[in-house]
């Protein structure tokens, strides 16, 4: 089935690309297509790294007990160490690596393996709890930073490559297409992403990274467990645009955390534009005279279609940056320049988007069959608490029966 899809993709490329205009759909054209894809892979895979982190998980097991002590369950605490495999890529010649927080956060140790096979112990510089990105650093020479593109210039139907770890096999290459530009600013691509691709770069036909794999969508009716084990595969992948990530990476490297810009308004959707519902006292918005009822239409020349888009544009600006707002007040157009303030760092606040049950991480753990992936381990902890509660209730009931 997949081979047929691959053949269709190859022929589609031949038909629509000017590279093969005037040639026949024969072996020569297919060879040329293969050579072009290989050039992109060879030029970019040297920047992609394997991120292997060692974690420890504590859990409880029941001790063997007799039938007479059925209601008195004894539990033994044990510890399990396992390895989580993910992907990242070099972003500068100083050894900084961009990856997903779930690949490295709370790890006992992290080892980074370059495409050349060289291994280095990595240190965690910082991470952003809201978006789930982290920066690692290795002390290495003769490295090849990735070539970054402009994610604002991508379009529907553009072909992309995803390079990373597919079930721990590096390098693994997946061919896909941009099939959606979401209203929340994320890019949606069609690609067969496996566990281990968490943090993989998404590359355009010029060999430039235009985004990073962040999550994949569950098919309708499928549980997280089914998708994790590929019982029902999903080929809809969510990608964070590289233009956003560059700002996150710069802040973490320079400050250890992401500095959030602040405008100081609360908005709601009014028709096709965001309308100001509240202006925060002593905020940048209040200082320049923005009022309740003002309808924002442009942010530094960019059209603003909804509240989420306005919030995103502010969030990925820098504190102290001066932006130009165009807005309507009672139907009349106005323009004002605002110097953005700085929002206090958030310690553990997550974006609501990333907590939706229909989205799961592509984190994987390459371990024996009895070891569960990280996401399922978190589920197990909740189950353990629930079981412990039920055991206590059973003991209470037993005591009441004995008393009677």
LUMFILUM-679789 format. One record per residue (C-alpha): residue in three letters; chain; z, x, y. Coordinates in steps of 0.5 Angstrom, whole numbers, plus 500, padded with zeros to 3 digits. Each point is the difference from the previous one (the first is absolute). Layout:
ATOM  resn  chain    z    x    y
ATOM   ALA      A    Z    X    Y
...
END
This chain:
ATOM  resn  chain    z    x    y
ATOM   UNK      A  500  500  500
ATOM   UNK      A  502  505  505
ATOM   UNK      A  494  505  498
ATOM   UNK      A  495  494  502
ATOM   UNK      A  504  499  507
ATOM   UNK      A  499  508  501
ATOM   UNK      A  493  499  498
ATOM   UNK      A  499  494  505
ATOM   UNK      A  504  504  506
ATOM   UNK      A  495  506  499
ATOM   UNK      A  494  496  500
ATOM   UNK      A  503  496  506
ATOM   UNK      A  501  507  504
ATOM   UNK      A  493  502  498
ATOM   UNK      A  497  494  503
ATOM   UNK      A  504  500  507
ATOM   UNK      A  501  507  501
ATOM   UNK      A  494  503  505
ATOM   UNK      A  501  507  496
ATOM   UNK      A  496  497  494
ATOM   UNK      A  495  497  504
ATOM   UNK      A  493  501  498
ATOM   UNK      A  502  502  493
ATOM   UNK      A  500  497  493
ATOM   UNK      A  506  497  496
ATOM   UNK      A  499  505  495
ATOM   UNK      A  505  506  498
ATOM   UNK      A  498  504  506
ATOM   UNK      A  503  495  504
ATOM   UNK      A  506  499  496
ATOM   UNK      A  501  508  500
ATOM   UNK      A  500  500  507
ATOM   UNK      A  505  495  501
ATOM   UNK      A  505  503  495
ATOM   UNK      A  499  507  504
ATOM   UNK      A  502  497  506
ATOM   UNK      A  506  496  497
ATOM   UNK      A  502  507  497
ATOM   UNK      A  499  504  507
ATOM   UNK      A  505  495  503
ATOM   UNK      A  505  501  494
ATOM   UNK      A  500  507  500
ATOM   UNK      A  501  500  508
ATOM   UNK      A  506  496  500
ATOM   UNK      A  504  501  493
ATOM   UNK      A  502  507  503
ATOM   UNK      A  504  496  505
ATOM   UNK      A  503  495  495
ATOM   UNK      A  507  502  496
ATOM   UNK      A  504  497  494
ATOM   UNK      A  507  498  502
ATOM   UNK      A  505  500  494
ATOM   UNK      A  507  498  502
ATOM   UNK      A  506  500  495
ATOM   UNK      A  505  494  500
ATOM   UNK      A  506  498  497
ATOM   UNK      A  502  493  498
ATOM   UNK      A  506  498  498
ATOM   UNK      A  501  494  495
ATOM   UNK      A  504  496  495
ATOM   UNK      A  499  499  492
ATOM   UNK      A  505  496  496
ATOM   UNK      A  504  503  495
ATOM   UNK      A  500  498  492
ATOM   UNK      A  505  494  499
ATOM   UNK      A  502  496  495
ATOM   UNK      A  499  493  499
ATOM   UNK      A  508  498  502
ATOM   UNK      A  499  504  507
ATOM   UNK      A  493  496  501
ATOM   UNK      A  503  498  507
ATOM   UNK      A  503  506  502
ATOM   UNK      A  494  505  501
ATOM   UNK      A  501  507  501
ATOM   UNK      A  495  504  505
ATOM   UNK      A  499  507  500
ATOM   UNK      A  497  504  506
ATOM   UNK      A  494  504  499
ATOM   UNK      A  495  504  505
ATOM   UNK      A  493  501  499
ATOM   UNK      A  495  505  504
ATOM   UNK      A  493  499  500
ATOM   UNK      A  494  502  504
ATOM   UNK      A  496  496  505
ATOM   UNK      A  493  502  501
ATOM   UNK      A  496  499  507
ATOM   UNK      A  495  502  505
ATOM   UNK      A  500  503  507
ATOM   UNK      A  495  505  504
ATOM   UNK      A  501  506  505
ATOM   UNK      A  500  498  507
ATOM   UNK      A  500  506  503
ATOM   UNK      A  500  508  499
ATOM   UNK      A  508  500  500
ATOM   UNK      A  501  497  494
ATOM   UNK      A  501  493  502
ATOM   UNK      A  499  495  495
ATOM   UNK      A  499  492  501
ATOM   UNK      A  502  496  494
ATOM   UNK      A  504  493  499
ATOM   UNK      A  507  500  500
ATOM   UNK      A  501  497  493
ATOM   UNK      A  497  506  497
ATOM   UNK      A  506  504  503
ATOM   UNK      A  506  497  503
ATOM   UNK      A  506  501  497
ATOM   UNK      A  497  505  495
ATOM   UNK      A  504  506  497
ATOM   UNK      A  494  504  501
ATOM   UNK      A  493  500  502
ATOM   UNK      A  494  504  497
ATOM   UNK      A  493  501  504
ATOM   UNK      A  494  502  496
ATOM   UNK      A  494  502  503
ATOM   UNK      A  493  499  498
ATOM   UNK      A  500  507  498
ATOM   UNK      A  506  499  495
ATOM   UNK      A  505  504  505
ATOM   UNK      A  507  497  500
ATOM   UNK      A  505  499  505
ATOM   UNK      A  507  497  501
ATOM   UNK      A  499  495  506
ATOM   UNK      A  505  498  505
ATOM   UNK      A  501  493  503
ATOM   UNK      A  499  501  508
ATOM   UNK      A  501  492  501
ATOM   UNK      A  497  493  499
ATOM   UNK      A  499  494  503
ATOM   UNK      A  504  494  497
ATOM   UNK      A  495  495  503
ATOM   UNK      A  493  502  498
ATOM   UNK      A  503  504  494
ATOM   UNK      A  497  507  501
ATOM   UNK      A  503  507  500
ATOM   UNK      A  498  507  502
ATOM   UNK      A  501  506  495
ATOM   UNK      A  500  507  501
ATOM   UNK      A  498  506  496
ATOM   UNK      A  500  507  501
ATOM   UNK      A  493  502  498
ATOM   UNK      A  494  504  503
ATOM   UNK      A  493  499  499
ATOM   UNK      A  500  493  500
ATOM   UNK      A  495  495  502
ATOM   UNK      A  502  494  505
ATOM   UNK      A  496  494  499
ATOM   UNK      A  495  498  505
ATOM   UNK      A  502  493  503
ATOM   UNK      A  495  495  503
ATOM   UNK      A  501  494  504
ATOM   UNK      A  502  494  497
ATOM   UNK      A  498  495  506
ATOM   UNK      A  493  502  499
ATOM   UNK      A  500  497  492
ATOM   UNK      A  496  494  499
ATOM   UNK      A  499  495  494
ATOM   UNK      A  496  502  494
ATOM   UNK      A  501  507  501
ATOM   UNK      A  501  505  494
ATOM   UNK      A  506  504  499
ATOM   UNK      A  503  504  495
ATOM   UNK      A  507  501  498
ATOM   UNK      A  503  506  497
ATOM   UNK      A  506  501  497
ATOM   UNK      A  504  500  493
ATOM   UNK      A  498  494  495
ATOM   UNK      A  506  499  495
ATOM   UNK      A  501  508  502
ATOM   UNK      A  493  502  499
ATOM   UNK      A  498  505  506
ATOM   UNK      A  495  500  503
ATOM   UNK      A  498  492  499
ATOM   UNK      A  495  497  504
ATOM   UNK      A  499  493  501
ATOM   UNK      A  494  497  504
ATOM   UNK      A  501  494  504
ATOM   UNK      A  498  496  506
ATOM   UNK      A  503  497  506
ATOM   UNK      A  500  493  499
ATOM   UNK      A  505  497  505
ATOM   UNK      A  503  502  507
ATOM   UNK      A  507  496  500
ATOM   UNK      A  503  497  506
ATOM   UNK      A  506  504  499
ATOM   UNK      A  496  506  501
ATOM   UNK      A  500  503  493
ATOM   UNK      A  493  501  497
ATOM   UNK      A  499  497  493
ATOM   UNK      A  495  504  495
ATOM   UNK      A  497  498  493
ATOM   UNK      A  502  506  495
ATOM   UNK      A  504  500  494
ATOM   UNK      A  506  504  502
ATOM   UNK      A  505  502  494
ATOM   UNK      A  507  502  500
ATOM   UNK      A  501  507  503
ATOM   UNK      A  495  498  506
ATOM   UNK      A  506  499  505
ATOM   UNK      A  498  504  506
ATOM   UNK      A  493  501  498
ATOM   UNK      A  495  502  506
ATOM   UNK      A  494  495  501
ATOM   UNK      A  494  504  502
ATOM   UNK      A  493  498  503
ATOM   UNK      A  493  502  499
ATOM   UNK      A  501  506  505
ATOM   UNK      A  506  503  496
ATOM   UNK      A  505  497  505
ATOM   UNK      A  507  497  498
ATOM   UNK      A  500  493  504
ATOM   UNK      A  506  497  496
ATOM   UNK      A  506  501  495
ATOM   UNK      A  501  496  494
ATOM   UNK      A  506  496  501
ATOM   UNK      A  500  494  495
ATOM   UNK      A  496  495  496
ATOM   UNK      A  500  493  500
ATOM   UNK      A  502  496  494
ATOM   UNK      A  495  495  497
ATOM   UNK      A  502  493  501
ATOM   UNK      A  505  498  495
ATOM   UNK      A  502  507  497
ATOM   UNK      A  506  503  501
ATOM   UNK      A  502  507  502
ATOM   UNK      A  502  502  493
ATOM   UNK      A  493  498  498
ATOM   UNK      A  496  504  505
ATOM   UNK      A  505  506  499
ATOM   UNK      A  498  500  493
ATOM   UNK      A  492  498  501
ATOM   UNK      A  501  494  496
ATOM   UNK      A  496  497  505
ATOM   UNK      A  497  505  505
ATOM   UNK      A  499  499  507
ATOM   UNK      A  494  503  504
ATOM   UNK      A  502  498  507
ATOM   UNK      A  504  506  503
ATOM   UNK      A  503  500  507
ATOM   UNK      A  499  506  504
ATOM   UNK      A  504  503  507
ATOM   UNK      A  495  502  505
ATOM   UNK      A  500  508  501
ATOM   UNK      A  500  499  508
ATOM   UNK      A  507  496  499
ATOM   UNK      A  502  505  495
ATOM   UNK      A  499  506  505
ATOM   UNK      A  505  498  505
ATOM   UNK      A  505  499  494
ATOM   UNK      A  499  507  498
ATOM   UNK      A  500  503  507
ATOM   UNK      A  507  497  501
ATOM   UNK      A  503  501  494
ATOM   UNK      A  498  508  500
ATOM   UNK      A  502  500  508
ATOM   UNK      A  506  496  500
ATOM   UNK      A  502  498  492
ATOM   UNK      A  499  493  501
ATOM   UNK      A  495  495  503
ATOM   UNK      A  501  499  508
ATOM   UNK      A  498  492  501
ATOM   UNK      A  497  498  507
ATOM   UNK      A  503  494  503
ATOM   UNK      A  497  495  504
ATOM   UNK      A  506  495  501
ATOM   UNK      A  497  493  498
ATOM   UNK      A  500  495  495
ATOM   UNK      A  494  496  499
ATOM   UNK      A  497  494  496
ATOM   UNK      A  493  498  498
ATOM   UNK      A  497  496  505
ATOM   UNK      A  493  498  498
ATOM   UNK      A  496  506  499
ATOM   UNK      A  504  505  504
ATOM   UNK      A  508  502  500
ATOM   UNK      A  504  497  506
ATOM   UNK      A  507  502  502
ATOM   UNK      A  505  496  498
ATOM   UNK      A  506  505  503
ATOM   UNK      A  500  506  504
ATOM   UNK      A  506  504  498
ATOM   UNK      A  505  502  506
ATOM   UNK      A  499  507  503
ATOM   UNK      A  494  501  496
ATOM   UNK      A  493  504  502
ATOM   UNK      A  497  493  500
ATOM   UNK      A  505  497  504
ATOM   UNK      A  500  506  505
ATOM   UNK      A  492  499  501
ATOM   UNK      A  501  492  501
ATOM   UNK      A  498  497  494
ATOM   UNK      A  502  493  499
ATOM   UNK      A  501  495  495
ATOM   UNK      A  493  496  499
ATOM   UNK      A  496  506  501
ATOM   UNK      A  494  501  495
ATOM   UNK      A  499  507  498
ATOM   UNK      A  492  501  499
ATOM   UNK      A  499  507  500
ATOM   UNK      A  504  507  498
ATOM   UNK      A  497  506  503
ATOM   UNK      A  493  497  500
ATOM   UNK      A  501  497  493
ATOM   UNK      A  500  493  498
ATOM   UNK      A  506  497  498
ATOM   UNK      A  499  494  495
ATOM   UNK      A  507  498  498
ATOM   UNK      A  508  502  500
ATOM   UNK      A  499  505  494
ATOM   UNK      A  495  504  503
ATOM   UNK      A  504  501  507
ATOM   UNK      A  506  502  496
ATOM   UNK      A  496  505  496
ATOM   UNK      A  496  503  507
ATOM   UNK      A  507  501  503
ATOM   UNK      A  503  503  494
ATOM   UNK      A  495  505  499
ATOM   UNK      A  500  502  507
ATOM   UNK      A  505  505  502
ATOM   UNK      A  506  500  505
ATOM   UNK      A  499  501  507
ATOM   UNK      A  492  499  499
ATOM   UNK      A  497  496  506
ATOM   UNK      A  496  494  497
ATOM   UNK      A  496  495  504
ATOM   UNK      A  501  492  498
ATOM   UNK      A  495  495  502
ATOM   UNK      A  503  493  500
ATOM   UNK      A  499  493  502
ATOM   UNK      A  505  496  505
ATOM   UNK      A  499  493  501
ATOM   UNK      A  493  501  498
ATOM   UNK      A  499  506  505
ATOM   UNK      A  498  507  498
ATOM   UNK      A  505  506  501
ATOM   UNK      A  501  507  499
ATOM   UNK      A  506  505  500
ATOM   UNK      A  502  507  497
ATOM   UNK      A  506  500  496
ATOM   UNK      A  504  507  498
ATOM   UNK      A  502  498  493
ATOM   UNK      A  508  501  499
ATOM   UNK      A  503  503  493
ATOM   UNK      A  503  495  495
ATOM   UNK      A  506  503  496
ATOM   UNK      A  498  503  493
ATOM   UNK      A  501  495  495
ATOM   UNK      A  504  503  494
ATOM   UNK      A  498  495  494
ATOM   UNK      A  496  495  503
ATOM   UNK      A  493  498  496
ATOM   UNK      A  494  497  502
ATOM   UNK      A  500  492  497
ATOM   UNK      A  493  501  498
ATOM   UNK      A  502  506  495
ATOM   UNK      A  506  495  497
ATOM   UNK      A  495  495  498
ATOM   UNK      A  501  498  493
ATOM   UNK      A  492  500  499
ATOM   UNK      A  500  508  501
ATOM   UNK      A  502  506  496
ATOM   UNK      A  500  507  501
ATOM   UNK      A  496  504  496
ATOM   UNK      A  505  505  498
ATOM   UNK      A  500  502  493
ATOM   UNK      A  505  504  495
ATOM   UNK      A  497  504  495
ATOM   UNK      A  505  500  495
ATOM   UNK      A  502  498  492
ATOM   UNK      A  499  492  499
ATOM   UNK      A  507  499  500
ATOM   UNK      A  500  502  508
ATOM   UNK      A  498  495  505
ATOM   UNK      A  497  501  506
ATOM   UNK      A  504  500  507
ATOM   UNK      A  498  493  502
ATOM   UNK      A  503  497  493
ATOM   UNK      A  506  504  500
ATOM   UNK      A  502  497  507
ATOM   UNK      A  499  493  496
ATOM   UNK      A  504  503  495
ATOM   UNK      A  506  501  504
ATOM   UNK      A  500  493  503
ATOM   UNK      A  500  498  493
ATOM   UNK      A  505  504  498
ATOM   UNK      A  505  497  505
ATOM   UNK      A  498  493  498
ATOM   UNK      A  502  502  493
ATOM   UNK      A  506  503  502
ATOM   UNK      A  502  493  504
ATOM   UNK      A  498  496  494
ATOM   UNK      A  504  504  495
ATOM   UNK      A  506  499  505
ATOM   UNK      A  499  493  500
ATOM   UNK      A  500  500  493
ATOM   UNK      A  507  503  499
ATOM   UNK      A  503  495  505
ATOM   UNK      A  497  495  496
ATOM   UNK      A  503  503  493
ATOM   UNK      A  507  501  503
ATOM   UNK      A  500  492  502
ATOM   UNK      A  498  498  493
ATOM   UNK      A  505  505  497
ATOM   UNK      A  506  497  505
ATOM   UNK      A  498  493  498
END
